[in-house]
Amino acid sequence: MAAKNQQTQKPKKRKQISSAKVERDSSKSKKPKLLASNPSKNPPNKPFKKPFNSPKQKQGRPNDSKFQKSDSGNENKELSKRERRLQAKELAEARKKKRKPHYTLEQELASLWEKMRRRNIAKEDRSKLITEALQKMKGKIPEIASSHVSSRVLQTCVKYCSPTERDAVFAELRPHLLTLACSTYAVHLVKKMLDTASKTQLAGIISSLRGHVASLLRHMVASVDVIQQLSGPLLVRMIHTRDGSKIGMLCVKHGSAKERKKIIKGMKGHISKIAHDQCGCMVLVCIVSMVDDTKLITKIILRELQTTLKEIALDKSGRRLLLQLLHPNCSRYLHPDDLASLNLSVPSLSDKNESEVKSQNISRDEESNEEEVGSDNDMTASESGKSDTPAENLNSVEGGKKDPSLRRRELLISSGLAEKLVDVCIENTGELLRSNFGKEVIYEVAMGGSDGILRPSLDEKLNSLHEAIATLAAKVKSEESEEEHVLENFHSSRTIRKLVLDCPAFASTLWKEALKGKCQLWAQGHSSKVVSAFWESSDSNVRKLAKKELQPLIDGGILKISETKQSENEG
């Protein structure tokens, strides 16, 4: 048994020894064939297979199809998984390389924007971020302006950048302003450029819009650079130019009640400056001629004017606003170009007839009235019902719905403007009469306004004004006086003459206070025009007052009267 166990244990030890060592030891062993006699589980008919293969044996069978197939199959299986990972990485990198530069730039700009738009950021840090962002956008600004995300970055940069940087942005945008104004996102940048533009840049923007206002008003997006975007303080910066003034008047004319309200409120605090501006004044003239919300006009415009009423009356441009209320659309006071501007309109926004407009607005009247009353207590319920076309409708009824004479009366009489204006004329009679521009205001006031709008509510004050003029005319003629007599001054003598011809009540007061018994003294020079006006008056009562005293002067050749007038009166 011991010999048997010894024989069975030897193969186990030899299995753990490498094949190379077995070959070396087999030459020395005296019992090389012991393994053959060992009992085996293999059937006796099958050849014995060694459990292990030596390295030499593995290297000596490279072409074995059985092993090659299994090994290559495993390798291919492992390589396919690895290739998938490599291909995925390569594909991702390739996609990044193939992406448009604008997409990568948009991510960078968005990251900078998140930093620069913080409220607690220092100005220096923000300036650095803005400079970096503008450098990245250089040469691509028109394209970026139309992007949903990047356009916001550009708007923030324009808002906070330095004037030099803003000039560079404007120079790149200017050739594309019309296109950008029609873009859903870029239109906000155009608004921001208008809001921060210098005088030179503003003139450039307006010149770019010249000839395209009508087409922009027809455009779904652009009609919003032109009215909604300009409604408010932005319009104030444009109306000092001729083209800007025309755009302002178009916005007033075609804007809805809500937009007109924004335009008027945007002028708050700047009314006096606008009134003294040659072009800006016409926008105010347009407002008082077309906007029905007289309470709002009184609160924002007329109250501010009353504090500088004398300066407005003496100003070449400012007087036109007062004269438009006293004598609307008079060719003596408004240039033909100004009258044409007031009648300017866009056919595409004016082609709807009244019935179509009413049918569109009936359903909105109640909503509009509630909005106006709720937002501003200045409007009463009845006035809201008579206001302009309700909000959000560009096709408004031009000139409003209120009767023009009622609108004038509310602006002049109800607001207290007329009474204040008469007081100013009484206190500054001589200065206004001698002024090239003020003479027209005092003439219209003394006449009582077109259609006698100042009468009868202000009859007493008008009589006081007539007496104030007559008192100045009754002053003794003196060469030592520094101030020229009102009957000899070029402007005042002609104004008084017109009042004599057109206002019998004034002529009677002047004759009794200043000229009765003194006609021979004033029959020479500029004052002779005032004296002769009594003879030329179309009112028979005025002629009767002076005929007895003037006839000898005419017969003696001292007072010269035109032959036509003389023959008419004698006949």
C-alpha positions as CSV (number, residue, x, y, z in Angstrom):
1,M,0.0,0.0,0.0
2,A,2.8,2.3,0.8
3,A,4.4,1.7,-2.5
4,K,1.1,2.2,-4.2
5,N,0.4,5.5,-2.4
6,Q,3.9,6.6,-3.3
7,Q,3.3,5.9,-6.9
8,T,0.0,7.9,-6.9
9,Q,1.5,11.0,-5.2
10,K,4.4,11.4,-7.6
11,P,2.3,12.5,-10.6
12,K,0.6,15.3,-8.4
13,K,4.1,16.7,-7.6
14,R,5.1,16.6,-11.2
15,K,2.0,18.4,-12.4
16,Q,3.1,21.5,-10.5
17,I,6.6,21.5,-12.1
18,S,7.1,23.2,-15.4
19,S,7.5,21.1,-18.5
20,A,11.1,22.3,-19.0
21,K,12.1,20.9,-15.5
22,V,10.3,17.7,-16.3
23,E,12.4,17.1,-19.3
24,R,15.6,17.8,-17.4
25,D,14.7,15.4,-14.6
26,S,13.4,12.7,-16.9
27,S,16.8,12.0,-18.2
28,K,18.1,11.3,-14.7
29,S,15.1,9.4,-13.4
30,K,15.4,5.6,-13.3
31,K,11.6,5.3,-13.5
32,P,10.5,7.3,-16.4
33,K,7.6,5.1,-17.2
34,L,5.9,5.1,-13.8
35,L,3.3,7.5,-15.0
36,A,2.1,5.0,-17.6
37,S,1.4,2.4,-14.9
38,N,-0.5,4.9,-12.8
39,P,-4.2,4.4,-12.8
40,S,-6.0,7.0,-14.9
41,K,-9.5,8.0,-15.5
42,N,-8.9,8.1,-19.2
43,P,-10.0,5.1,-21.1
44,P,-7.2,2.7,-22.0
45,N,-7.9,3.0,-25.7
46,K,-7.4,6.8,-25.8
47,P,-4.0,8.3,-25.9
48,F,-2.8,10.1,-22.9
49,K,-3.0,13.9,-22.9
50,K,-0.7,16.0,-20.8
51,P,-2.6,18.5,-18.7
52,F,-0.2,21.4,-19.4
53,N,1.5,22.6,-22.5
54,S,4.9,24.1,-22.4
55,P,5.7,27.6,-23.8
56,K,7.6,26.0,-26.6
57,Q,4.6,23.9,-27.5
58,K,2.4,27.0,-27.7
59,Q,4.9,28.8,-29.8
60,G,5.3,25.8,-32.1
61,R,1.6,25.7,-33.0
62,P,0.8,29.2,-34.3
63,N,-1.2,27.9,-37.3
64,D,-3.5,25.7,-35.3
65,S,-6.9,26.7,-36.7
66,K,-8.7,25.8,-33.5
67,F,-6.7,28.0,-31.2
68,Q,-6.4,30.8,-33.8
69,K,-10.1,31.0,-34.3
70,S,-10.9,31.3,-30.6
71,D,-8.1,33.8,-29.8
72,S,-8.9,36.0,-32.7
73,G,-12.6,36.0,-31.9
74,N,-11.9,37.1,-28.3
75,E,-9.5,39.8,-29.5
76,N,-12.1,41.2,-32.1
77,K,-14.7,41.2,-29.4
78,E,-12.5,43.2,-27.0
79,L,-11.3,45.6,-29.7
80,S,-14.9,46.4,-30.8
81,K,-15.8,47.7,-27.4
82,R,-12.7,49.7,-27.2
83,E,-13.2,51.1,-30.6
84,R,-16.7,52.2,-29.7
85,R,-15.3,54.3,-26.8
86,L,-12.6,55.7,-29.0
87,Q,-14.9,56.4,-31.8
88,A,-17.4,58.2,-29.5
89,K,-14.6,60.4,-28.2
90,E,-13.3,61.2,-31.7
91,L,-16.9,61.9,-32.9
92,A,-17.5,64.3,-30.0
93,E,-14.2,66.1,-30.8
94,A,-15.0,66.2,-34.5
95,R,-18.4,67.7,-33.7
96,K,-16.8,70.4,-31.6
97,K,-14.4,71.2,-34.4
98,K,-17.2,71.2,-37.0
99,R,-19.4,73.5,-34.9
100,K,-19.8,77.1,-36.2
101,P,-17.6,79.7,-34.4
102,H,-20.8,81.7,-33.6
103,Y,-22.2,78.9,-31.4
104,T,-19.0,78.7,-29.4
105,L,-18.9,82.5,-29.2
106,E,-22.5,82.6,-28.0
107,Q,-21.6,80.4,-25.1
108,E,-18.7,82.6,-24.2
109,L,-20.7,85.8,-24.5
110,A,-23.5,84.3,-22.3
111,S,-20.9,83.5,-19.7
112,L,-19.6,87.1,-19.7
113,W,-23.1,88.5,-19.7
114,E,-24.0,86.6,-16.5
115,K,-21.1,88.4,-14.8
116,M,-21.5,91.9,-16.3
117,R,-25.2,92.2,-15.6
118,R,-24.9,91.6,-11.8
119,R,-26.0,94.5,-9.7
120,N,-23.2,94.3,-7.1
121,I,-20.4,94.3,-9.7
122,A,-17.8,97.1,-9.6
123,K,-17.8,99.5,-12.5
124,E,-14.2,98.7,-13.4
125,D,-14.8,95.0,-13.4
126,R,-17.9,95.5,-15.6
127,S,-15.9,97.7,-18.0
128,K,-13.3,95.0,-18.4
129,L,-16.0,92.4,-19.1
130,I,-17.7,94.6,-21.6
131,T,-14.4,95.4,-23.4
132,E,-13.6,91.6,-23.6
133,A,-17.1,90.9,-24.9
134,L,-16.9,93.7,-27.6
135,Q,-13.5,92.4,-28.7
136,K,-15.0,88.9,-29.2
137,M,-18.0,90.4,-31.1
138,K,-15.9,92.7,-33.4
139,G,-16.7,92.1,-37.0
140,K,-19.8,89.9,-36.2
141,I,-22.0,92.5,-34.5
142,P,-24.8,92.6,-37.2
143,E,-25.1,88.8,-37.1
144,I,-25.0,88.8,-33.2
145,A,-27.7,91.5,-33.0
146,S,-30.2,89.1,-34.6
147,S,-29.5,86.3,-32.1
148,H,-32.0,85.7,-29.3
149,V,-29.2,85.3,-26.6
150,S,-26.3,87.3,-28.0
151,S,-28.4,90.4,-28.8
152,R,-29.1,90.8,-25.1
153,V,-25.3,90.7,-24.4
154,L,-24.8,93.4,-27.0
155,Q,-27.6,95.6,-25.5
156,T,-26.0,95.4,-22.1
157,C,-22.6,96.3,-23.6
158,V,-24.1,99.3,-25.5
159,K,-25.8,100.5,-22.3
160,Y,-22.6,100.5,-20.1
161,C,-19.8,100.8,-22.6
162,S,-17.6,103.9,-23.1
163,P,-18.5,106.5,-25.8
164,T,-15.5,105.3,-27.9
165,E,-16.7,101.7,-27.8
166,R,-20.3,102.8,-28.6
167,D,-19.0,104.6,-31.6
168,A,-17.3,101.5,-32.9
169,V,-20.5,99.5,-32.4
170,F,-22.6,102.1,-34.2
171,A,-20.2,102.3,-37.1
172,E,-20.6,98.5,-37.6
173,L,-24.4,98.6,-37.2
174,R,-25.2,101.7,-39.3
175,P,-25.2,100.0,-42.7
176,H,-27.7,97.4,-41.4
177,L,-30.1,99.6,-39.4
178,L,-33.1,99.1,-41.6
179,T,-32.7,95.3,-41.6
180,L,-32.1,95.2,-37.9
181,A,-35.2,97.4,-37.3
182,C,-37.3,94.6,-38.9
183,S,-35.7,91.8,-36.8
184,T,-37.6,90.5,-33.8
185,Y,-34.6,90.6,-31.5
186,A,-32.4,93.2,-33.1
187,V,-35.2,95.8,-32.9
188,H,-34.5,96.1,-29.2
189,L,-30.9,96.9,-29.9
190,V,-31.9,99.6,-32.3
191,K,-34.0,101.1,-29.5
192,K,-31.1,100.9,-27.1
193,M,-28.9,102.6,-29.7
194,L,-31.5,105.4,-30.1
195,D,-31.7,105.8,-26.3
196,T,-27.9,106.2,-25.9
197,A,-27.0,107.8,-29.2
198,S,-25.0,111.1,-29.4
199,K,-26.3,113.9,-31.6
200,T,-24.1,112.8,-34.5
201,Q,-25.2,109.2,-34.1
202,L,-28.9,110.2,-33.8
203,A,-28.6,112.2,-37.0
204,G,-27.1,109.2,-38.7
205,I,-29.9,107.0,-37.6
206,I,-32.5,109.4,-38.8
207,S,-30.8,109.7,-42.2
208,S,-30.9,106.0,-42.4
209,L,-34.6,106.0,-41.9
210,R,-35.3,108.8,-44.4
211,G,-37.5,107.5,-47.2
212,H,-38.4,104.3,-45.4
213,V,-40.8,105.4,-42.6
214,A,-43.9,104.4,-44.6
215,S,-42.5,100.9,-45.3
216,L,-41.4,100.5,-41.7
217,L,-44.8,101.4,-40.4
218,R,-46.3,98.7,-42.6
219,H,-43.9,96.1,-41.2
220,M,-45.2,93.9,-38.4
221,V,-42.0,94.3,-36.3
222,A,-40.7,97.7,-37.4
223,S,-44.0,99.5,-37.0
224,V,-43.7,98.8,-33.4
225,D,-39.0,102.0,-34.4
226,V,-41.4,103.6,-35.2
227,I,-44.4,104.1,-32.7
228,Q,-44.2,101.9,-29.7
229,Q,-40.5,102.1,-29.4
230,L,-40.5,105.8,-29.8
231,S,-43.5,106.4,-27.5
232,G,-41.9,108.0,-24.4
233,P,-38.7,109.9,-23.6
234,L,-37.0,108.4,-26.6
235,L,-39.0,110.6,-29.0
236,V,-37.9,113.8,-27.2
237,R,-34.3,113.2,-28.4
238,M,-35.4,113.0,-32.0
239,I,-37.9,115.8,-32.5
240,H,-35.3,118.6,-32.6
241,T,-34.5,117.7,-36.2
242,R,-36.8,118.2,-39.2
243,D,-37.1,114.5,-40.0
244,G,-37.4,113.6,-36.3
245,S,-40.2,116.1,-36.0
246,K,-42.1,114.6,-38.9
247,I,-41.7,111.1,-37.4
248,G,-43.0,112.5,-34.0
249,M,-46.1,114.0,-35.7
250,L,-46.7,110.7,-37.5
251,C,-46.5,108.8,-34.2
252,V,-49.0,111.3,-32.6
253,K,-51.3,111.1,-35.6
254,H,-51.4,107.3,-36.0
255,G,-50.7,106.2,-32.5
256,S,-53.3,104.8,-30.2
257,A,-54.6,106.6,-27.1
258,K,-52.2,104.6,-25.0
259,E,-49.2,105.5,-27.2
260,R,-50.1,109.1,-27.3
261,K,-50.3,109.2,-23.6
262,K,-46.7,107.8,-23.4
263,I,-45.5,110.4,-25.8
264,I,-46.9,113.2,-23.8
265,K,-45.7,111.9,-20.5
266,G,-42.2,111.4,-22.0
267,M,-42.1,115.1,-22.6
268,K,-42.7,116.0,-18.9
269,G,-40.0,118.4,-17.7
270,H,-38.9,119.3,-21.3
271,I,-42.0,121.2,-22.5
272,S,-40.4,124.7,-22.4
273,K,-37.3,123.5,-24.2
274,I,-39.3,121.7,-26.9
275,A,-41.5,124.8,-27.3
276,H,-38.5,126.9,-28.0
277,D,-37.2,124.5,-30.6
278,Q,-38.0,125.2,-34.2
279,C,-38.8,121.6,-35.1
280,G,-39.9,120.3,-31.7
281,C,-42.5,122.9,-31.4
282,M,-44.5,121.5,-34.3
283,V,-44.9,118.2,-32.4
284,L,-46.6,120.2,-29.6
285,V,-48.8,121.9,-32.2
286,C,-49.7,118.5,-33.5
287,I,-50.6,117.3,-30.0
288,V,-52.9,120.2,-29.2
289,S,-54.6,119.8,-32.6
290,M,-55.3,116.1,-32.5
291,V,-55.2,114.6,-29.0
292,D,-58.5,114.5,-27.2
293,D,-57.2,113.9,-23.7
294,T,-57.2,117.6,-22.8
295,K,-56.8,116.8,-19.1
296,L,-53.5,115.1,-19.7
297,I,-52.4,117.9,-22.1
298,T,-53.3,120.5,-19.4
299,K,-51.4,118.6,-16.7
300,I,-48.2,117.9,-18.6
301,I,-47.9,120.6,-21.3
302,L,-50.0,123.7,-20.5
303,R,-49.1,123.9,-16.8
304,E,-45.4,123.9,-17.6
305,L,-46.0,126.5,-20.3
306,Q,-47.8,128.9,-17.9
307,T,-44.6,129.3,-15.8
308,T,-42.7,130.8,-18.9
309,L,-45.6,132.2,-20.8
310,K,-44.0,135.5,-21.5
311,E,-40.9,133.9,-23.0
312,I,-43.0,131.6,-25.1
313,A,-45.0,134.5,-26.5
314,L,-41.9,136.4,-27.4
315,D,-40.1,133.4,-29.0
316,K,-40.1,132.8,-32.7
317,S,-41.0,129.1,-32.3
318,G,-42.8,129.0,-29.0
319,R,-45.5,131.6,-30.2
320,R,-46.7,129.1,-32.8
321,L,-48.1,126.8,-30.1
322,L,-50.1,129.7,-28.6
323,L,-51.2,131.0,-32.0
324,Q,-52.4,127.5,-33.0
325,L,-54.8,127.5,-30.1
326,L,-55.8,131.2,-30.7
327,H,-56.1,130.9,-34.5
328,P,-55.7,127.3,-35.7
329,N,-53.9,126.5,-39.0
330,C,-53.5,130.1,-40.0
331,S,-51.1,130.6,-43.0
332,R,-49.9,133.9,-41.5
333,Y,-48.3,132.1,-38.6
334,L,-47.5,128.6,-39.9
335,H,-45.2,128.1,-42.9
336,P,-46.7,126.0,-45.8
337,D,-44.2,123.3,-44.9
338,D,-45.5,123.3,-41.3
339,L,-49.0,123.0,-42.5
340,A,-48.0,120.2,-44.8
341,S,-46.4,118.4,-41.9
342,L,-49.6,118.6,-39.9
343,N,-51.4,117.0,-42.8
344,L,-48.8,114.3,-43.3
345,S,-50.0,110.7,-43.0
346,V,-49.2,107.1,-44.0
347,P,-51.9,105.9,-46.5
348,S,-51.6,102.3,-45.3
349,L,-52.6,103.4,-41.8
350,S,-55.3,105.9,-43.1
351,D,-57.1,103.8,-45.7
352,K,-59.8,102.5,-43.4
353,N,-63.0,104.4,-43.4
354,E,-64.8,105.5,-40.3
355,S,-67.3,102.6,-40.2
356,E,-64.5,100.0,-40.3
357,V,-62.7,101.8,-37.5
358,K,-65.8,102.1,-35.4
359,S,-66.6,98.4,-35.9
360,Q,-63.2,97.4,-34.7
361,N,-63.3,99.7,-31.7
362,I,-66.8,99.3,-30.3
363,S,-65.8,96.1,-28.4
364,R,-62.7,97.7,-27.0
365,D,-64.2,101.0,-25.8
366,E,-65.2,99.8,-22.4
367,E,-61.8,98.1,-21.7
368,S,-59.9,101.2,-22.9
369,N,-61.9,103.5,-20.7
370,E,-61.4,101.4,-17.6
371,E,-57.6,101.3,-18.3
372,E,-57.3,105.1,-18.8
373,V,-59.4,105.9,-15.7
374,G,-57.5,103.4,-13.6
375,S,-54.1,104.5,-14.7
376,D,-54.7,108.3,-14.6
377,N,-57.4,110.0,-12.5
378,D,-57.1,113.1,-14.7
379,M,-59.6,111.7,-17.3
380,T,-63.3,111.6,-16.5
381,A,-65.6,108.8,-17.7
382,S,-67.2,110.9,-20.4
383,E,-63.9,112.2,-21.7
384,S,-62.5,108.6,-21.8
385,G,-65.4,107.7,-24.0
386,K,-64.4,110.4,-26.4
387,S,-60.7,109.6,-26.4
388,D,-58.6,108.4,-29.4
389,T,-58.7,104.9,-30.8
390,P,-58.1,102.5,-28.0
391,A,-54.8,100.9,-27.1
392,E,-52.8,98.6,-29.3
393,N,-54.6,99.7,-32.5
394,L,-52.4,101.7,-34.9
395,N,-55.2,102.5,-37.3
396,S,-56.6,105.3,-35.1
397,V,-59.0,108.0,-36.2
398,E,-56.8,110.9,-37.2
399,G,-57.3,114.0,-35.2
400,G,-59.4,112.2,-32.5
401,K,-63.1,112.0,-32.1
402,K,-63.7,115.2,-30.1
403,D,-65.1,118.3,-31.9
404,P,-62.1,120.7,-32.6
405,S,-63.8,123.7,-31.2
406,L,-64.6,121.9,-28.0
407,R,-61.0,120.7,-27.7
408,R,-59.8,124.3,-28.2
409,R,-62.2,125.6,-25.5
410,E,-61.1,123.0,-23.0
411,L,-57.4,123.7,-23.7
412,L,-57.7,127.5,-23.6
413,I,-60.6,128.4,-21.3
414,S,-61.1,125.4,-19.0
415,S,-57.4,125.0,-18.4
416,G,-57.0,128.7,-17.4
417,L,-54.3,129.2,-20.1
418,A,-56.3,132.0,-21.8
419,E,-56.8,134.0,-18.6
420,K,-53.1,133.7,-17.7
421,L,-52.2,134.8,-21.2
422,V,-54.3,137.9,-21.1
423,D,-52.7,138.9,-17.8
424,V,-49.3,138.4,-19.3
425,C,-50.3,140.7,-22.3
426,I,-51.6,143.4,-19.9
427,E,-48.4,143.3,-17.9
428,N,-46.1,143.3,-20.9
429,T,-48.1,145.3,-23.4
430,G,-45.3,147.5,-24.7
431,E,-42.7,144.7,-25.0
432,L,-45.1,142.4,-26.9
433,L,-46.3,145.2,-29.2
434,R,-42.7,146.2,-30.2
435,S,-41.6,142.5,-30.6
436,N,-41.5,141.1,-34.1
437,F,-43.0,137.8,-32.8
438,G,-44.9,138.9,-29.6
439,K,-47.0,141.4,-31.6
440,E,-48.9,138.5,-33.3
441,V,-49.8,136.9,-29.9
442,I,-51.1,140.2,-28.4
443,Y,-53.0,140.9,-31.6
444,E,-54.8,137.5,-31.4
445,V,-55.5,137.9,-27.7
446,A,-56.9,141.5,-28.1
447,M,-59.1,140.2,-31.0
448,G,-60.5,137.5,-28.6
449,G,-59.1,134.7,-30.7
450,S,-60.5,133.1,-33.8
451,D,-64.3,132.7,-33.7
452,G,-64.3,134.9,-30.6
453,I,-63.3,131.9,-28.4
454,L,-62.2,134.1,-25.5
455,R,-65.6,135.8,-25.4
456,P,-67.7,136.3,-23.4
457,S,-65.9,134.6,-20.5
458,L,-62.9,137.0,-20.6
459,D,-64.6,140.2,-21.8
460,E,-63.6,142.2,-18.8
461,K,-59.9,141.3,-19.1
462,L,-59.9,142.0,-22.9
463,N,-61.3,145.4,-22.2
464,S,-58.5,146.0,-19.7
465,L,-56.0,144.9,-22.4
466,H,-57.5,147.4,-24.9
467,E,-57.2,150.2,-22.3
468,A,-53.5,149.2,-21.6
469,I,-52.7,149.6,-25.3
470,A,-54.6,152.9,-25.5
471,T,-52.8,154.2,-22.4
472,L,-49.4,153.5,-24.1
473,A,-50.6,155.2,-27.2
474,A,-51.8,158.3,-25.2
475,K,-48.3,158.9,-23.8
476,V,-46.8,162.2,-24.8
477,K,-44.4,162.1,-27.7
478,S,-40.9,162.8,-26.4
479,E,-37.5,162.7,-28.1
480,E,-35.7,162.2,-24.8
481,S,-37.4,158.9,-24.1
482,E,-35.1,155.9,-24.5
483,E,-38.0,153.7,-25.6
484,E,-39.7,154.3,-29.0
485,H,-43.3,155.4,-28.9
486,V,-45.7,152.6,-29.7
487,L,-47.4,154.7,-32.5
488,E,-44.0,155.3,-34.1
489,N,-42.4,151.9,-33.7
490,F,-42.5,149.8,-36.9
491,H,-44.0,146.6,-35.3
492,S,-46.3,148.2,-32.8
493,S,-47.8,150.8,-35.2
494,R,-48.8,148.1,-37.7
495,T,-50.2,145.9,-35.0
496,I,-52.4,148.7,-33.6
497,R,-53.5,149.6,-37.1
498,K,-54.7,146.0,-37.7
499,L,-56.6,146.1,-34.4
500,V,-58.3,149.3,-35.5
501,L,-59.3,147.7,-38.8
502,D,-60.5,144.4,-37.3
503,C,-61.7,145.2,-33.8
504,P,-64.3,148.1,-33.6
505,A,-64.3,147.8,-29.8
506,F,-60.6,148.5,-29.6
507,A,-60.8,151.3,-32.2
508,S,-63.4,153.1,-30.1
509,T,-61.3,152.8,-26.9
510,L,-58.1,154.0,-28.7
511,W,-59.8,157.0,-30.3
512,K,-61.3,158.1,-27.0
513,E,-58.1,157.5,-24.9
514,A,-55.3,158.5,-27.3
515,L,-56.2,160.0,-30.7
516,K,-59.2,162.3,-30.3
517,G,-58.0,165.9,-31.0
518,K,-54.4,164.7,-31.7
519,C,-54.6,163.3,-35.2
520,Q,-52.6,166.1,-36.8
521,L,-49.7,165.3,-34.4
522,W,-49.7,161.6,-35.5
523,A,-50.4,162.2,-39.2
524,Q,-46.7,161.7,-40.2
525,G,-44.4,158.7,-40.2
526,H,-45.4,155.2,-39.0
527,S,-48.1,156.6,-36.7
528,S,-50.0,157.9,-39.8
529,K,-50.9,154.3,-40.6
530,V,-52.8,154.1,-37.3
531,V,-54.7,157.4,-38.0
532,S,-55.6,156.5,-41.6
533,A,-56.9,153.1,-40.4
534,F,-59.9,154.9,-38.9
535,W,-60.8,156.3,-42.3
536,E,-60.3,152.9,-43.9
537,S,-62.2,150.8,-41.4
538,S,-65.1,148.8,-42.8
539,D,-67.2,149.6,-39.6
540,S,-69.3,152.8,-40.2
541,N,-69.3,153.7,-36.5
542,V,-65.5,153.8,-36.4
543,R,-65.4,156.0,-39.5
544,K,-67.9,158.4,-37.9
545,L,-65.7,158.8,-34.9
546,A,-62.8,160.2,-36.9
547,K,-64.3,161.6,-40.1
548,K,-64.8,165.1,-38.8
549,E,-61.1,165.4,-37.6
550,L,-59.5,163.4,-40.5
551,Q,-61.3,165.1,-43.4
552,P,-59.3,168.4,-43.2
553,L,-56.0,166.5,-43.0
554,I,-56.9,164.5,-46.1
555,D,-58.0,167.6,-48.0
556,G,-54.9,169.4,-47.0
557,G,-52.6,166.5,-48.2
558,I,-51.3,166.0,-44.7
559,L,-52.8,162.5,-44.3
560,K,-52.5,160.4,-47.4
561,I,-55.2,157.9,-48.1
562,S,-55.3,155.5,-51.1
563,E,-57.7,156.6,-53.8
564,T,-59.5,153.4,-53.7
565,K,-60.3,153.6,-50.0
566,Q,-61.2,157.3,-50.2
567,S,-63.6,156.7,-53.1
568,E,-65.2,153.7,-51.3
569,N,-65.8,155.7,-48.1
570,E,-67.0,158.8,-49.9
571,G,-69.4,156.7,-51.9
